[in-house]
C-alpha cells in the first residue's frame, strides 16, 4: 500500500496497513534544498522539487503544498512584505476604506495574479511526478474569515466585529471573500490536487469567542464543505490554537479532514471527529519537532498513535514546521510511525 492509497482509504473510512503521515513542511523543504524563501516562492520548478524530493527522501505518504499565508490577500490588493528568507506576510489592508477594499475582492484578480499562477503550476508539476503514489493536498490559502481580516486590517476588523452597526459590512466582505476562496479551491483541484485544504486560523477560540465563530465563520465553512462536496472535492480545514470550545461545531460540518493544533485536547478531538472527519496533526511543530530531541519526538508520536489506535488519523505536525527543524527529529517521527503505526 503506497501513500496515496493509505490517505485515500482513511479519508473514505477504510482500513489501512498503518497510520498515514504528512508534514506541513514547506519552510523545512525549501531550507533542506538550499533555497531561500524568495527562491522557493518565485519559481514553480523550485517549489515542486523541494516538495517532491523531500517526500520521497523521508517516505511521506502525502504532500501538503503551501507557500505562505498571503497568496489570496496579495492578489486582492493587500499590502504584503516579501522577506528574502521568510514567508511573505500581510502588512496592511487593501484600501483606505470599506468601499475601496470590497471593490478589489474580485475572482478575476485572483485568476490573473502571477503568484497564484506560479503556485498552481507547482501543483501541476508535483501531480505529474507523484500521481497515484503520494497523496497531494493542495492548500487554497486562507479561508473567508481570515482573508477578510487581512484585507480589512486585523485591528479594525476585530473592533468592528463588536460594533453592531458594522457587522453587516463585515458579513458582506466575508461573503465576497467566500466567493473568491471557493474559486481558488476549484483552481487548485483542477491543477491536480487529490484534496484541497485551507487555513482559517483567525476564527479560532484563541482569538474570538465561540459565538463569533458561529456567526462569522461556521456558516461559510459549512457552505464551503457542501459546495466542494457537490463537485466531488474533499476538503481539509485547519484552525490554529485550542479548538476545544468549537470542536463540536467543526465536527458537525463534516469536512473530509480537520487539521488540529497541539493545544487542542487530543482525546476530545478524537471523540468529536470520530465518524465525521479524519484528524490531521496534532504534534507541536516548534516545542516538539524543532526544539525537542529524537526521544521527545518518539514519545509524542507514540502518544498520538495510542490515542488514535482505532484509526481516523493522518499524523503530522499541527501547523508549519520551522525551517531549521533537525533532520534527526523528522527521522525519529518517520521511524516511529512506520514501526508503531496501527492499521
KETORKOL-555319 format. One record per atom (N, C-alpha, C): x, y, z; residue in three letters. Coordinates in steps of 0.001 Angstrom, whole numbers, plus 524288, in hexadecimal, padded with zeros to 5 digits. Atoms other than C-alpha are relative to their C-alpha. Layout:
! KETORKOL-555319
XYZala/...
! end
This chain:
! KETORKOL-555319
803567FB5480000unk/800008000080000unk/8037A804DF80000unk/7FCCA7FB4A80030unk/805E680D0B7FBFCunk/7FD478048A802CBunk/8020B7FB8D7FD16unk/803CE81A87801D3unk/7FACE801FB7FE02unk/804ED7FE3A80246unk/7F92781E8D7F868unk/7FB857FC6F801B6unk/80419803C57FE93unk/7F188812247FB3Eunk/7FEAF8005C805CCunk/801077FFAC7FA5Cunk/7F33181374809FBunk/7FC66804918014Cunk/8030B7FB617FE86unk/7EDEE8213880ABCunk/7FA9B7FFE47FD80unk/8051F8005F80271unk/7E30F81F0C800F9unk/7FC767FC3B802F6unk/8032A803D87FD32unk/7DE7F813088084Aunk/7FE3B802168054Cunk/8017C7FE267FACCunk/7DEC7819768159Aunk/7FC048046B7FF9Dunk/803EB7FBE9800C4unk/7D72B825248105Dunk/7FAA57FDB27FEB5unk/804E7802AB80145unk/7CCEE81B7B80BB8unk/7FE277FC6C8046Eunk/8018E803327FB93unk/7CC6F814C2818F4unk/8017E7FA507FF87unk/7FE5C80563800D0unk/7D3528088081444unk/804EF7FEC080319unk/7FB74801C27FD1Eunk/7DDFC8007D81ADAunk/804FE800D37FCD4unk/7FAE87FF5B8027Funk/7EC598031C81806unk/804027FCB6802E8unk/7FC0C8034C7FD95unk/7F8E57FBBD81AE3unk/802BE802B080490unk/7FDDF7FCF47FBA8unk/7FE0A806A5823AFunk/7FDFB805927FF9Dunk/801B87FA917FFECunk/7FB07814A18278Aunk/802E9803207FBD7unk/7FD567FCBB803DFunk/7FDDB81DDB81C19unk/80282804BC80298unk/7FD4E7FB6B7FDE5unk/807158295381E34unk/800D0804197FBC2unk/7FF547FB8180372unk/807F4836C281827unk/802048047F8035Bunk/7FDCF7FBAA7FD06unk/80FBF842AF81C51unk/7FEF68053A7FD50unk/800967FA97801DBunk/80CC38512F81AE9unk/805828024B7FFF2unk/7FA537FF6B7FFD6unk/81AC585350816AAunk/80253803797FBBDunk/7FDFB7FCF880460unk/81C3A85DA880C1Aunk/80502802E880150unk/7FB3D7FD327FE84unk/826668659381397unk/8048D7FC40800C0unk/7FC06803FD7FF3Eunk/82DEC8595F81787unk/801E77FDEF7FABBunk/7FE96802238051Bunk/82D928540E80997unk/8035F803D27FCF1unk/7FCEA7FC17802C9unk/8329B860C2803DEunk/805838006580244unk/7FAE77FF867FD74unk/83DA0861EB80DD4unk/803597FB317FEE5unk/7FD0A804D1800E2unk/84196853C480C0Dunk/8025C7FFD07FA8Dunk/7FE13800078055Bunk/843598561A7FD89unk/80307804ED7FE9Bunk/7FC957FB8A800DAunk/84B718625C7FF56unk/7FD63804A67FD80unk/802D87FBAC8025Dunk/840DB86BBB7FAF7unk/7FE84803FF80423unk/8026A7FBFC7FCBAunk/83D6B878AD8010Eunk/7FA247FFDA7FEF5unk/8059A7FFDD800FAunk/82EE787B158026Aunk/7FEC28030F7FB0Aunk/800D17FD26804E1unk/82FFF884D77F752unk/800C17FC667FB5Funk/7FF09803AC80446unk/835DF87A737EE89unk/7FBB27FBE97FFB7unk/80418803F57FFC4unk/82BB28709E7F2EEunk/7FAEA801FE7FDABunk/805217FE138019Funk/81FD8879377F06Eunk/7FFF9802617FA85unk/7FFB47FD21804F8unk/824B487F507E3B4unk/7FFBA7FC877FB37unk/7FFED8038080486unk/825A3873467DAFEunk/7FD1F7FAF280142unk/802E7804D57FEF2unk/81C27867ED7DA0Funk/8037F7FB2F80014unk/7FC6E8046F80015unk/8275A85EB37D6EBunk/802B47FF4C8054Cunk/7FD898004D7FADDunk/82DCC862127E3D8unk/7FC477FDC480413unk/803E3802087FC55unk/8216385FB67EB86unk/7FF497FA257FF47unk/800FB805818011Cunk/81EF5852C27E4DBunk/804927FC9A801C1unk/7FB61803137FE8Bunk/82CD884DF77E6E5unk/800647FF66805EEunk/7FF93800387FA4Bunk/82CF9851707F559unk/7FBF87FC3A8024Cunk/804268034F7FDD7unk/81FF384ACD7F81Aunk/800BB7FA457FE83unk/7FFB980567801DBunk/821EC83EA47EFC6unk/804CE7FD3880225unk/7FB38802897FE1Eunk/8300E83BD87F37Aunk/7FFB57FEDD805DCunk/80082800D07FA63unk/82D0483D92801F2unk/7FC4C7FB788012Cunk/803CD804367FF17unk/821348349780133unk/802667FAB17FEEFunk/7FD9A8050480143unk/828E9829C77FA9Cunk/804807FEB6803B6unk/7FB96800F87FC85unk/834EA82B6C8032Aunk/7FE447FDE480545unk/801BA801967FAD0unk/82D37829DA80FC6unk/7FB9C7FBF37FFE8unk/80415803EB80058unk/822E78208B80AC4unk/7FAB6801DB801E0unk/805037FDDA7FE52unk/817698297F80D79unk/7FB9A7FDE87FC8Cunk/80482801E9802F2unk/809EA824EC80963unk/7FD44804517FCF1unk/802A67FBB08028Funk/805368326680586unk/8035B804DC7FFBAunk/7FD887FAE380098unk/809B883FB880109unk/7FBDE80427800E6unk/803567FB687FF3Aunk/8036B84C2580615unk/802AE8049F7FD6Aunk/7FDAF7FB86802ADunk/806378571D7FC84unk/7FE5880507802BDunk/800E87FB017FD65unk/807808644380312unk/804898038C7FE98unk/7FBCA7FC6280149unk/80F688707C80092unk/8004E8047F803E3unk/8006D7FC1D7FBDAunk/80AD887AC780A61unk/7FA35800CE80103unk/8058A7FF117FECFunk/7FE258804A80FC1unk/7FE08804FF7FD71unk/8015E7FAFA80259unk/7FD6888BFB806ABunk/7FED87FFAA7FA2Funk/801008008B80598unk/7FA5C886737F938unk/7FB10802EE7FE5Aunk/804EF7FD8680182unk/7EC2588A8B7F866unk/80004805CD8016Dunk/8001A7FA917FE34unk/7EDE58970880055unk/8031E803877FC53unk/7FCC77FCE48039Aunk/7F8C089BD57F765unk/7FD31800C27FACCunk/802C97FFA2804F9unk/7F0DA898BB7EB3Aunk/7FB81803E280044unk/8047A7FC867FF5Cunk/7E5A58A0C27F0CEunk/80189805678020Cunk/7FE537FAA87FEFDunk/7EDDE8ACAD7F3E9unk/8021B801418055Dunk/7FDCA7FEF07FAD3unk/7F29A8AB25801E9unk/805CB8015B7FF7Bunk/7FA747FEBA7FFE3unk/7FFE68B0C18053Funk/802F77FB5280232unk/7FD35804C27FE91unk/809AB8A59C80613unk/805E2800F87FFCFunk/7FA4E7FFC97FFC6unk/817F28A4D280A14unk/802317FABA7FE44unk/7FDA3804C080208unk/820E489AE180374unk/805A77FF8E801E2unk/7FAAA800A57FE09unk/82CAF897EB80C14unk/803107FC137FCB2unk/7FCAB8036F80320unk/8382C8914480585unk/7FF857FA51801ABunk/7FFFD8056F7FE43unk/837C98852780E00unk/7FBDF7FEE58042Aunk/80484801257FCC2unk/82AA888570814DDunk/7FB2E800147FC80unk/804CA7FFD180322unk/81CDE8832380FDEunk/7FDE78058E7FF8Aunk/802857FAE7800B1unk/8159B88ED980A6Funk/7FBF6800D480444unk/803C47FEDA7FBDBunk/80CE4895C581450unk/7FD13805087FEC6unk/8033C7FB69800CFunk/801CD89F81813AEunk/8018A8042D803F7unk/7FE687FBB17FC92unk/805BA8ACBB8192Aunk/7FC118047380033unk/803D07FBD380001unk/7FA168B54A815F8unk/7FB347FE997FCE1unk/804EF80139802A2unk/7EC0C8B575810FFunk/8002F8011B7FA26unk/800467FF6A805AAunk/7E7BF8B5A4802DEunk/7FDFB805567FE48unk/801F27FACF80168unk/7E27E8C37580370unk/7FF408036E804BEunk/800A37FC397FBC3unk/7DFA88CF9180B62unk/7FAA47FFCE80288unk/80540800567FDCDunk/7D13A8CCF380D41unk/7FD517FB107FE02unk/802C0804D180135unk/7C7268C23980C2Bunk/7FEC37FF807FA38unk/8017E8004580589unk/7C2A18C5A27FE6Funk/804A17FE9D7FC89unk/7FB5A801328031Cunk/7D0658C5547F906unk/801987FA50800BBunk/7FE658055D7FEE8unk/7D3678B8737FFB4unk/7FC6B7FC1C7FD4Dunk/8039B803E58021Aunk/7C72F8B1407FB7Funk/7FFE3800197FA05unk/7FFDD7FFAD805B7unk/7C87C8B6247ED7Cunk/8045F7FCA87FDA9unk/7FB9080313801E3unk/7D5348AE817EC64unk/7FF397FA2580092unk/800F7805967FF24unk/7CF538A18A7F07Eunk/7FD467FDD77FB2Bunk/801E78018780526unk/7CDDA89C447E2C4unk/802EA7FB147FE49unk/7FD9C804E4801B5unk/7D04E88E907DDB0unk/803D4800E17FB91unk/7FC777FF0780467unk/7D6A48942D7D177unk/8056E801A2801D9unk/7FAEC7FE7C7FDE4unk/7E16889A1B7D9BCunk/803157FB26801C5unk/7FD84804E07FE59unk/7E42E88CAA7DF63unk/801FE7FCF97FB44unk/7FEA3803158049Bunk/7E456886287D21Bunk/8049F802427FCFAunk/7FBDA7FD828030Dunk/7EDC5890037CC37unk/80501801038031Aunk/7FB817FEC17FCBAunk/7F73C891037D793unk/804977FC597FEE1unk/7FB608030D80151unk/8051F88C777D4A9unk/801587FC0A80442unk/7FEAD8039B7FBBAunk/8076C886847E21Cunk/7FC427FB5C80031unk/803D8804398002Dunk/7FAE887EAB7E12Aunk/801687FC287FBA9unk/7FEBE8035B80470unk/7FF018797D7D3DDunk/804FC7FCE1800E2unk/7FB3A802E37FEA1unk/80C96875CE7D8B5unk/7FEA17FB6A8038Bunk/8019B804137FC59unk/8066886E377E3B8unk/7FD0F7FB9C7FD3Funk/8030D803F7802BDunk/7FCAF867377DAE9unk/8036F7FCB87FC62unk/7FC71802EF8035Bunk/8077D863797D176unk/8033E7FC318033Bunk/7FD2D803947FC8Funk/80F0D85DAC7DCE6unk/7FCAE7FB3C80149unk/80385804637FEECunk/8032F855627E045unk/7FFC77FC567FB4Bunk/8002780339804C5unk/80290850B37D21Eunk/804F87FCB77FF7Cunk/7FB04802C380078unk/810FB84D127D221unk/800627FB9480401unk/7FFDF804037FBEDunk/80FC7845BB7DEF3unk/7FC777FB737FE86unk/803BB8040E8017Bunk/803E283E5C7DA10unk/802617FC517FBF3unk/7FDA4803418040Funk/80B658398E7CE26unk/803F57FC288023Funk/7FBCD803357FDD5unk/81625834127D6C5unk/7FE1F7FC0B8040Cunk/80199803767FBB2unk/80E4D82DAF7E1AFunk/7FA9B7FD9B7FF3Cunk/80561801A6800DEunk/8011882A827DBA4unk/7FF337FA3A80147unk/80146805597FE98unk/7FB7481E557E1E3unk/803D97FD71803ABunk/7FC10802337FC84unk/8075F81C5D7EA8Cunk/8002B802D08053Eunk/800177FCCF7FB4Eunk/80753827947F455unk/7FB2D8037A7FFC5unk/804C87FCE07FFC1unk/7FAE982E8B7F89Funk/80162805CF7FFBBunk/7FEE57FA6D800C4unk/7FA9983CD27F456unk/7FB978035180244unk/803A87FC717FD69unk/7F3BE846547FD70unk/80172805967FE81unk/7FEE87FABE801E3unk/7F31A8538E7F6D6unk/7FD708041E80364unk/802357FC0A7FC86unk/7F17185EA780068unk/7FDE4804A27FCEAunk/802777FB878029Bunk/7E8438697E7FC0Cunk/80052804E280365unk/7FEB37FB577FCF7unk/7EE468738F8052Aunk/7FC1A800EE80466unk/803177FE857FB6Dunk/7E59587AD780ECEunk/7FA237FFCB7FEF6unk/805A68004E8006Bunk/7D72F8788881154unk/7FD6F805577FFF9unk/802C37FB06800C8unk/7CCBF8830B80FA7unk/800A3803DC8047Aunk/7FF987FC807FB7Cunk/7CD568888D81D76unk/805798025D80060unk/7FAA17FE187FF7Eunk/7DC348898C81E22unk/801898036D7FB67unk/7FEE07FCC48048Dunk/7DD0C88EE381059unk/7FD8F8056A800A0unk/802937FAF37FF1Funk/7D32F8997F813A7unk/802FC803368040Dunk/7FD057FD437FBFCunk/7DAFD89CF581FD5unk/805018025B7FDCAunk/7FB267FE108024Dunk/7E78989E4A8180Bunk/7FEFE804BB7FC83unk/8012E7FBB280396unk/7E12E8A71480DFCunk/7FE32804DF802E9unk/802617FBC07FD02unk/7DA5F8AF6981833unk/803DF8028E803C1unk/7FC777FE4E7FBDDunk/7E5798B06E821F1unk/7FE497FD978051Eunk/80183803367FB8Bunk/7E5AB8A7EE82E03unk/7FD8D8032080477unk/801F47FD0D7FB81unk/7E3AA8B2348388Eunk/7FAA18024A7FEF1unk/8050D7FDB480155unk/7D89B8B93C831A3unk/7FBD07FBC77FF65unk/803AB80449800D5unk/7D2558AC5282DF7unk/7FDE67FDF780535unk/801A98020E7FAF0unk/7D2108A73083BE1unk/7FCAE803F6802FDunk/803107FBF57FD58unk/7CD1B8B4248410Dunk/7FA86800557FDB8unk/8051D7FF728027Eunk/7C2268B4AE83718unk/7FC917FB2E800A1unk/8032C804907FECCunk/7BDE88A6D083A37unk/7FC7380105804B1unk/802F27FED17FB3Cunk/7B9498AC5B84727unk/7FC2D804827FF4Eunk/8035B7FB8380121unk/7B24B8B7E1840D3unk/7FB5A7FE317FCC0unk/8049D801F6802C8unk/7A4798B40B83D29unk/7FEED803067FAFEunk/800E07FCDC804A3unk/7A3FF8BF3283361unk/803A27FE8C7FB88unk/7FC358016C8040Dunk/7AFB38B98A82C0Bunk/7FFA07FA427FE66unk/800118059D800FFunk/7AC518AB2182C5Aunk/7FDD17FE967FAA3unk/8022E8011980531unk/7A4438ABAC81FEFunk/80430800887FBCDunk/7FBC57FF55803BDunk/7B0028B0E78186Eunk/804007FB9A80077unk/7FC42804437FF38unk/7B8ED8A6B081E79unk/7FE1A7FB067FD56unk/8022F804AC80274unk/7AFE589BCA81A1Dunk/7FFE98007D7FA0Bunk/7FFED7FF1F805AAunk/7AEF58A1C880C97unk/805717FF007FDC8unk/7FA9B800DB801BAunk/7BDC78A1AE80B6Eunk/801677FA3280040unk/7FEDF805987FF91unk/7BED5893AD81053unk/7FD457FD067FB9Eunk/802EC8028880440unk/7B46E88FCA8066Dunk/802EF8005A7FAD7unk/7FD127FF56804E4unk/7BC488956B7FB35unk/8051B7FCE98002Aunk/7FB3B8030E7FF6Dunk/7C8B288F3780078unk/7FEE27FA337FF5Bunk/8018D80577800A5unk/7C16D8824A800F0unk/7FFE97FE7D7FA37unk/800668013280597unk/7BEAE882E37F25Aunk/8056A7FF627FD89unk/7FAAD8005280215unk/7CCFE885767EF3Funk/802AF7FB158020Bunk/7FD73804877FDA2unk/7D18E87AFE7F8ACunk/7FDFA7FAE97FDA5unk/8023C804A580274unk/7C847870E07F300unk/8025A7FF377FA91unk/7FDA9800558053Aunk/7CD90873F77E57Funk/805947FDF280049unk/7FA9A801C37FF7Eunk/7DB65871BB7EA5Dunk/8003D7FA1A800F9unk/8003C805A97FF39unk/7D7D18641A7EF45unk/7FF477FD3E7FAC2unk/800F28026780515unk/7D2A9860F47E1C0unk/804DE800347FC99unk/7FB347FF6F8030Cunk/7DF29866017DB7Funk/804357FC2E801D0unk/7FC15803977FDDEunk/7E7BA85DF87E491unk/7FEA67FA5C7FE97unk/801AF8053D8017Cunk/7DFB8851BD7E200unk/801067FEFF7FA38unk/7FF29800938059Cunk/7E057853E37D34Eunk/805C97FF7B7FEB0unk/7FA638005E800E3unk/7EF198554D7D460unk/8021B7FA9580151unk/7FE648055C7FF06unk/7EFC88476B7D990unk/7FFC77FE1B80591unk/80030801B17FA8Eunk/7EDAA8470E7E845unk/7FC207FB93800BFunk/803988043C7FEB4unk/7E79883A947ED87unk/7FBDC801D9803D9unk/803A47FD6A7FC6Dunk/7E140842C07F835unk/801F980587800C9unk/7FE697FAA97FEDCunk/7E14F8511A7FB85unk/7FFC4800E4805E7unk/800487FE977FA7Dunk/7E330857A3808AAunk/8005B805DD80082unk/7FFA17FA6A7FF08unk/7E2F18650880ED9unk/800F6800EF805C3unk/7FF5E7FE577FAA1unk/7E6C186C1E81B22unk/7FC748049C8011Cunk/803437FB927FE63unk/7DD40874FD82238unk/801258010E805C2unk/7FE33800097FA9Bunk/7E537876A282E7Cunk/7FE208049B8033Funk/801AE7FB667FD10unk/7E0528841683225unk/7FA967FF6C8025Cunk/8054C800A97FDE7unk/7D2DD87EB083536unk/7FFD47FC278048Aunk/7FFDB803A87FBAFunk/7D75A8758F84009unk/7FF208029280547unk/801187FDEC7FAC6unk/7D4488771784E97unk/8048D802DD80285unk/7FB9C7FD097FDE8unk/7E1FB87C3B85129unk/7FF89805CC7FEB7unk/800677FA94801B2unk/7DDCA888B584A5Bunk/7FA848024280084unk/805627FE157FF7Bunk/7CEF5889C084A4Eunk/7FCC47FC1180319unk/80356803607FCD9unk/7C3CF8840985234unk/7FD767FBC57FCA5unk/802E6803FA802EDunk/7BCD58778184E44unk/7FB1B802317FD5Funk/804A17FD9F80254unk/7B0B487FC084BF5unk/8014A802ED7FB03unk/7FE637FD3F804BBunk/7B7F18883584242unk/801827FC2B7FBBAunk/7FEC6803FA803E7unk/7BD3387C0F83B87unk/7FB007FE1E7FD5Dunk/804DC8021480227unk/7AF4D87743839E5unk/7FD28803F17FC92unk/8028F7FBEF80320unk/7AAF48844183425unk/803178015A7FB19unk/7FCDE7FDC380437unk/7B64A8886682B99unk/803487FC0C7FCFAunk/7FCB2803CC802B2unk/7BD4C87BD5827B8unk/7FD3D7FADE7FED2unk/8025380528800BEunk/7B5A686F4F82999unk/7FC3C7FFAC7FB65unk/803888007280479unk/7AADD8726081FB4unk/802E17FFA87FAC7unk/7FCFD80017804DBunk/7B527874A88153Cunk/8030D7FAE57FF84unk/7FD748051C80020unk/7BC968685B818FCunk/7FC2D7FBCC7FE3Aunk/803F0803E48016Funk/7B01B8608E817D0unk/7FEAE800517FA30unk/801177FF4E80596unk/7AD0E8664180A7Bunk/804867FE0C7FCABunk/7FB6A801A1802F3unk/7BAF0863D7805E5unk/800397FA147FF90unk/7FFEC805B080019unk/7BA8485593809C5unk/7FBD17FDEA7FC57unk/80455801F880325unk/7AD46853A78034Eunk/800CF801107FA30unk/7FF487FEB48058Aunk/7B09B85AB07F69Cunk/804817FCF47FD9Eunk/7FBAC8031E80204unk/7BD9E853AA7F532unk/7FE647FA4B7FF7Funk/801CC8056780027unk/7B73C846A67F835unk/7FCA87FEF97FB30unk/8032F80089804B8unk/7ADAC848F77ED1Cunk/8035B7FF307FB25unk/7FC60800AA80460unk/7B989849617E422unk/803DC7FB9380100unk/7FCBA8047C7FE9Dunk/7BF7583D457EA79unk/80580801AD8018Eunk/7FAFF7FE0F7FE14unk/7CA4A845447F0C7unk/8002D7FF43805E8unk/7FF32800A87FA5Funk/7CEFA840C67FE21unk/80313804AA8020Dunk/7FD907FB527FDDEunk/7D30284BF7806F2unk/8019F7FF20805AEunk/7FDDF800627FAB4unk/7DB5484CE081344unk/800568057B80243unk/8002F7FAEA7FD68unk/7D9678582181CCCunk/804248004380446unk/7FC287FF167FBDEunk/7E44985D9D82558unk/7FEA5804FF802F0unk/800AD7FB707FCA2unk/7E1FA866C1830D5unk/804167FF8C8044Funk/7FBE2800307FC07unk/7ED8186A07839AAunk/7FDC88008B80582unk/801527FF0D7FA91unk/7ED27869F284869unk/7FCBD7FBB380274unk/80324803AD7FCFEunk/7E4818632E8525Aunk/7FA5C8000D7FE0Aunk/805408005480254unk/7D7F885E9A84BBFunk/7FBF97FD94803A1unk/8038E802DB7FC8Cunk/7D1E485848857BAunk/7FA7C8024680020unk/805147FD7D7FF6Funk/7C6DC8623E85870unk/7FCA27FFCA7FB0Dunk/8031780044804D9unk/7C2D98608884A32unk/800977FAB77FD42unk/7FF3F805228026Dunk/7C65985246847C0unk/7FAF07FDBF7FDE4unk/804F980231801BFunk/7B82984E26846EEunk/7FDEE802DF7FB31unk/801BA7FCF780494unk/7B5428593083D5Cunk/802F47FE5D7FB20unk/7FCCC801758047Funk/7C09C855A283478unk/7FEB97FA6E7FE47unk/80149805678014Funk/7BD508472883541unk/7FAC47FFA47FD2Funk/8053D8000A80255unk/7AF25849F6831C3unk/80021801347FA2Eunk/7FFAA7FE8080588unk/7B35284FE2824CAunk/801387FB4B7FC9Bunk/7FEEB804D1802DEunk/7B9128430182060unk/80405800767FBB2unk/7FBB67FFD9803C9unk/7C540846FF818FBunk/802757FA957FF88unk/7FD37804F98009Bunk/7CCD983B848136Cunk/804347FF798042Dunk/7FC02800057FBF5unk/7D7A983F5481CCFunk/800168051F802F4unk/7FF417FB4F7FCD0unk/7DA42848F1827CDunk/805847FFB780242unk/7FAB07FFD67FDE1unk/7E84784CB482AF0unk/7FFE6802D780539unk/8007E7FE297FAA6unk/7E98984EB183988unk/805568014C8023Funk/7FB2A7FE3E7FD95unk/7F41885630840BCunk/800E07FD2C80532unk/7FE87802D27FB3Funk/7FB3B850D484C9Dunk/7FD3B801F2804EAunk/8029C7FDE67FB64unk/7F3D2859A88561Aunk/7FABB7FD618010Cunk/8051A802807FF82unk/7E73E85224853ADunk/800887FAB5802BFunk/7FFFB805047FD52unk/7E41A8468685C74unk/7FF577FB9C7FC0Bunk/800028041480402unk/7E74C83AA88541Dunk/7FB707FC3A80091unk/80440803C37FF34unk/7DD688319085A45unk/7FAB3802637FED2unk/804ED7FD5780146unk/7D27B83B7E8595Bunk/7FF5B800837FA23unk/8003C7FF7E805B4unk/7D5EA83DD584B1Funk/7FEB27FAC27FD7Cunk/8011F8053E80210unk/7D5F382F3984878unk/7FA387FEB080092unk/805758015C7FEFAunk/7C8A282D8684E9Dunk/7FC3E803597FCCEunk/8037B7FC79802DDunk/7C29F8396C84816unk/7FFF97FED87FA29unk/7FF79800A6805A8unk/7C7B48364D83A78unk/7FEC97FA757FE27unk/800B1805788017Cunk/7C5A58279083AB6unk/7FB1F7FF357FCA6unk/804508010E80389unk/7BD498235882F54unk/7FE3C804AA7FCD0unk/8018C7FB3D802C6unk/7BC7C8314D82A32unk/8046D8023D7FCADunk/7FB7E7FDD8802BFunk/7CA158360B82665unk/804E87FD2A801C6unk/7FAD8802097FE9Eunk/7D7D88308582602unk/803228046B8026Funk/7FCCC7FC027FD87unk/7E0FF837B082F17unk/8057D8000A7FDB1unk/7FA9E7FF35801BFunk/7EDE283D34829F0unk/802F1802D080468unk/7FCE67FDAB7FBDCunk/7F8F48413F83318unk/801027FBDF80424unk/8003B7FACE7FDA0unk/7FA12843B583EB0unk/8051680160802DAunk/7FB2A7FF697FD0Funk/8087D8438C842B4unk/80201805A27FFB0unk/7FE077FAA47FF91unk/80E7E8507F84718unk/804A1800C97FC49unk/7FBBB7FF48803C6unk/816E38556183BB6unk/804CD802A58024Bunk/7FBA07FD227FDB0unk/81F4585E0A84444unk/802247FD3C804D6unk/7FE35802347FB0Funk/81FEF858828520Aunk/801E67FA6C7FF9Aunk/7FE6F8057C80094unk/8211C84A5184D84unk/803A57FF447FB5Bunk/7FCD5800FA804A7unk/82619849E783F81unk/804EF803597FFD9unk/7FB727FC9080081unk/82F1E855B983FFAunk/803817FFCE804D1unk/7FCC87FF7B7FB57unk/833A0856A784E09unk/800597FB0480348unk/7FF81804F67FD52unk/8318D848BB85287unk/804A77FCEE7FDF2unk/7FBFD8038C801F3unk/83B1983D89850D5unk/7FD3D7FB337FDC6unk/802928049780252unk/838A983097849D1unk/7FCA87FCE7803D3unk/80311802ED7FC34unk/8340482A1F8564Dunk/7FAD2802BC80131unk/804D07FD037FF24unk/82A3083509858B2unk/7FC3B7FF3B7FB74unk/80340800C2804A4unk/825428339784ACAunk/7FD957FA938000Aunk/8020C8055D7FFD4unk/823F0824DD84C36unk/7FBA37FF798040Aunk/803CF800717FBC1unk/81CB68261785916unk/7FADC802A27FE93unk/804C77FD3B80173unk/8131983032853FAunk/7FD357FD427FB84unk/80251802D08046Bunk/810FD828AE84754unk/7FD327FB1C801E1unk/80278804A97FDE5unk/80E2181C3384EC0unk/7FB0D8015580309unk/804917FE667FCFAunk/804BD8236A857A6unk/7FB608011B7FC65unk/8042E7FEDB803BCunk/7FCEF8287284C0Eunk/7FE087FAF97FD80unk/80199804F98025Funk/7FCEA81B09845ACunk/7FCAB7FCCA803BDunk/80309802ED7FC23unk/7F7DD815048523Dunk/7FA7B8023180099unk/805287FD947FF95unk/7ECC081ECE8532Bunk/7FCA17FE797FB53unk/802E38013B804CFunk/7E8F881B9984520unk/800FA7FA5C7FE52unk/7FEF08057F8013Bunk/7EB1380CF9845F1unk/7FBCE7FDA37FC84unk/80438801FE80350unk/7DE0B80B0483F09unk/7FFC6802AF7FAB2unk/7FFD37FD7E8051Funk/7E1EB8136683370unk/7FDCC805818000Cunk/8022B7FAC080082unk/7DC478201A82E56unk/80406804478004Dunk/7FBBF7FC407FF57unk/7E981826EB82DF8unk/803C57FFE07FB6Bunk/7FB587FF5280340unk/7F38582C198246Eunk/803BF8032580367unk/7FCBF7FD9D7FC07unk/7FE8682F2082DC1unk/80417803AD7FDB6unk/7FC157FC3B801AEunk/807A283AC482C9Dunk/8002C80491803C7unk/7FFE67FB437FCD6unk/80A548483B831EEunk/7FAC1802C77FFA1unk/804F97FD487FFF9unk/7FE9585057835D6unk/80013805177FD09unk/7FF6A7FB3980318unk/803E085C0782E47unk/805477FFA77FD3Cunk/7FB4D800168033Dunk/80FB785FEC82621unk/804F97FF1180328unk/7FAF4800FF7FD8Dunk/81D0585A6F829DCunk/803B1804977FF1Cunk/7FBEF7FC0A800D2unk/827BB8648E82C1Dunk/8040E7FE0E7FC16unk/7FC42801A580405unk/832178648682163unk/804B17FD0A80215unk/7FB608027F7FDCCunk/83CF28603282A8Bunk/7FEAD7FB7080397unk/80153804BC7FD1Funk/835DB854668300Dunk/804447FBEB7FF27unk/7FBC2803CB800A0unk/8408484A38832BFunk/7FE567FB387FCD3unk/801088048E80347unk/8412B83F56828C3unk/7FF1A7FB208034Cunk/80080804AE7FCD0unk/842D18353A83375unk/7FAA47FFA1802A1unk/8053D800227FDBAunk/835BD8392E83945unk/7FBEF7FE387FC0Cunk/80380801D980423unk/82EDA8373982C4Funk/8009A7FA177FF60unk/7FF058059C8009Eunk/8353D829DF82B13unk/7FDB67FCE38048Cunk/80243802AD7FB78unk/8310782645838EBunk/7FA187FF887FF72unk/805A980011800F4unk/82304829D683574unk/7FEA27FBCE7FBF9unk/80112803BD80431unk/8234F821EB828DFunk/800A57FA68801F2unk/7FEF2805457FE12unk/829648160B82F60unk/7FBCF7FE20803C5unk/803FA801797FC2Cunk/81F788162F83A5Cunk/7FAD37FEB97FD63unk/804F680104802B2unk/813D68170183142unk/800507FAE07FCF6unk/7FF72804BE80320unk/8191380C368287Bunk/7FFF67FB2180363unk/7FF81804A67FCB4unk/81C1580300833B6unk/7FB8D7FF52803E8unk/803F98005C7FBECunk/811268065683D36unk/7FA848017F7FE22unk/8051E7FE7E8020Dunk/8063980B82834A7unk/7FC7E7FB437FF50unk/803B68044F80037unk/7FA1F8031D834C1unk/7FC8B8007B7FB31unk/8037A8000980470unk/7F1C67FF308295Dunk/7FA6B800F680181unk/
! end
